[in-house]
Amino acid sequence: MTISGIVYVTGNISFGTAITYSYQGSLVTPHSVYVHSDVMPAHTFPTTDALGLIAGDKIELATGAGDAQLKMALAMYAQHEVICNKQSDIAGTIVSSYYSMSNVPRLYQVPELANHLPPGMPAADPIWIVGVNTESWQDVLNP
């Protein structure tokens, strides 16, 4: 799979066969993402190839009957929950409000990913503060 930029999907996203991706991009859905296969970069993660998954609901990793021992290199964000039910190797980062991990998946943080986040991921673009105006304030220690 070749990806560049942000790809918006209106329904659920599901990976059922092994995916090898090239370049840097993100798949975004207001619903859920289901990963039932290996998802690996074609070259070097994350400097050359980086895939982001952004879900408005949840991301399920290795939750199917034959999903054990999967390998993934991803940046993931789920608004509500990330679930991983089988023993898998996951490199990258996972951000969510809630995590459910069972059967001891191996999670590998990739520090260089912070400098090479796929487009659209939270914190991928710098935030510039041009100016701040104080409308009012209150001293909370001495009301």
C-alpha positions as CSV (number, residue, x, y, z in Angstrom):
1,M,0.0,0.0,0.0
2,T,1.3,3.4,-0.9
3,I,0.0,6.3,1.3
4,S,0.8,10.0,1.3
5,G,-1.1,12.6,3.3
6,I,-4.4,12.0,5.1
7,V,-7.0,9.6,3.7
8,Y,-10.5,10.0,5.2
9,V,-12.7,6.9,5.3
10,T,-16.4,7.2,6.1
11,G,-16.9,3.7,7.5
12,N,-14.8,1.3,9.6
13,I,-11.3,0.4,8.5
14,S,-10.3,-3.3,8.6
15,F,-7.0,-5.0,7.7
16,G,-7.5,-8.7,7.0
17,T,-4.4,-9.5,5.0
18,A,-0.8,-8.5,5.5
19,I,-0.1,-4.9,4.6
20,T,3.3,-3.5,3.7
21,Y,3.1,0.3,3.4
22,S,5.3,2.9,1.8
23,Y,5.7,6.7,2.5
24,Q,4.0,8.6,5.3
25,G,0.3,9.0,5.7
26,S,-2.7,8.5,8.0
27,L,-6.0,6.7,7.6
28,V,-8.8,8.5,9.5
29,T,-12.3,7.3,10.3
30,P,-15.0,8.6,12.7
31,H,-15.7,5.0,13.5
32,S,-13.4,2.0,14.3
33,V,-10.2,0.3,13.0
34,Y,-9.8,-3.4,13.1
35,V,-6.3,-4.9,12.5
36,H,-6.3,-8.7,11.9
37,S,-2.9,-8.9,10.0
38,D,0.7,-7.8,10.0
39,V,1.0,-4.1,9.2
40,M,4.7,-3.3,8.4
41,P,6.7,-0.6,6.6
42,A,8.4,-1.4,3.3
43,H,11.6,0.4,4.4
44,T,12.6,2.2,7.6
45,F,10.0,3.0,10.3
46,P,9.4,5.9,11.1
47,T,12.0,8.0,9.1
48,T,11.0,6.7,5.6
49,D,7.7,5.0,6.1
50,A,5.1,5.8,8.8
51,L,1.4,4.9,8.9
52,G,-1.0,6.6,11.3
53,L,-4.4,5.2,12.3
54,I,-6.9,7.6,13.7
55,A,-10.3,6.3,15.0
56,G,-13.2,8.4,16.4
57,D,-14.2,5.3,18.3
58,K,-11.8,2.4,18.9
59,I,-8.9,0.4,17.5
60,E,-8.9,-3.3,17.9
61,L,-5.5,-5.1,17.3
62,A,-5.4,-8.9,17.0
63,T,-8.9,-9.6,18.4
64,G,-9.8,-12.3,15.8
65,A,-9.6,-16.1,16.2
66,G,-6.4,-16.5,14.2
67,D,-4.7,-13.2,15.0
68,A,-1.9,-14.3,17.4
69,Q,1.8,-13.3,16.8
70,L,1.0,-10.3,14.5
71,K,3.7,-7.6,13.8
72,M,2.8,-3.9,13.5
73,A,4.7,-0.7,13.2
74,L,2.2,2.2,13.5
75,A,1.2,5.4,15.2
76,M,-2.3,5.0,16.6
77,Y,-4.9,7.3,18.1
78,A,-8.4,6.2,19.2
79,Q,-10.8,8.5,20.9
80,H,-12.4,5.9,23.2
81,E,-10.4,2.7,23.4
82,V,-7.5,0.5,22.1
83,I,-7.9,-3.3,22.5
84,C,-5.3,-5.9,21.9
85,N,-6.3,-9.5,22.8
86,K,-3.5,-11.6,21.4
87,Q,0.3,-11.8,21.8
88,S,1.7,-9.4,19.2
89,D,4.7,-7.2,18.5
90,I,3.7,-3.6,18.2
91,A,6.3,-0.8,17.5
92,G,5.3,2.8,17.5
93,T,2.9,4.6,19.8
94,I,-0.6,4.2,21.1
95,V,-2.7,7.1,22.4
96,S,-6.2,6.7,23.7
97,S,-8.6,7.3,26.6
98,Y,-8.6,3.6,27.6
99,Y,-6.5,0.6,26.9
100,S,-7.4,-3.1,27.2
101,M,-4.4,-5.4,26.7
102,S,-4.4,-9.1,27.4
103,N,-2.1,-12.1,26.5
104,V,0.9,-9.9,27.0
105,P,1.4,-8.0,23.7
106,R,5.0,-6.6,23.3
107,L,4.9,-2.8,22.9
108,Y,8.0,-1.1,21.6
109,Q,8.2,2.7,21.9
110,V,10.0,4.3,19.0
111,P,11.4,7.7,20.2
112,E,12.2,8.9,16.7
113,L,8.5,8.7,15.8
114,A,8.0,12.0,17.7
115,N,10.0,13.7,14.9
116,H,8.4,11.8,12.1
117,L,4.6,11.6,13.0
118,P,2.4,10.8,10.0
119,P,0.2,13.8,8.9
120,G,-3.0,14.4,10.9
121,M,-1.7,12.6,14.0
122,P,-2.1,14.6,17.3
123,A,1.0,16.8,17.7
124,A,2.2,16.1,14.1
125,D,2.0,19.8,13.2
126,P,3.5,22.5,15.4
127,I,1.2,24.9,17.3
128,W,2.1,28.5,17.0
129,I,0.9,30.9,19.6
130,V,1.0,34.4,18.1
131,G,-0.3,36.3,21.1
132,V,-2.2,36.0,24.3
133,N,-4.7,38.5,25.7
134,T,-5.9,38.3,29.3
135,E,-9.6,39.1,29.5
136,S,-9.8,38.7,33.3
137,W,-8.1,36.8,36.1
138,Q,-8.7,35.7,39.7
139,D,-6.3,34.9,42.5
140,V,-7.3,31.4,43.6
141,L,-5.0,31.4,46.6
142,N,-6.5,34.6,48.1
143,P,-10.1,35.0,46.9
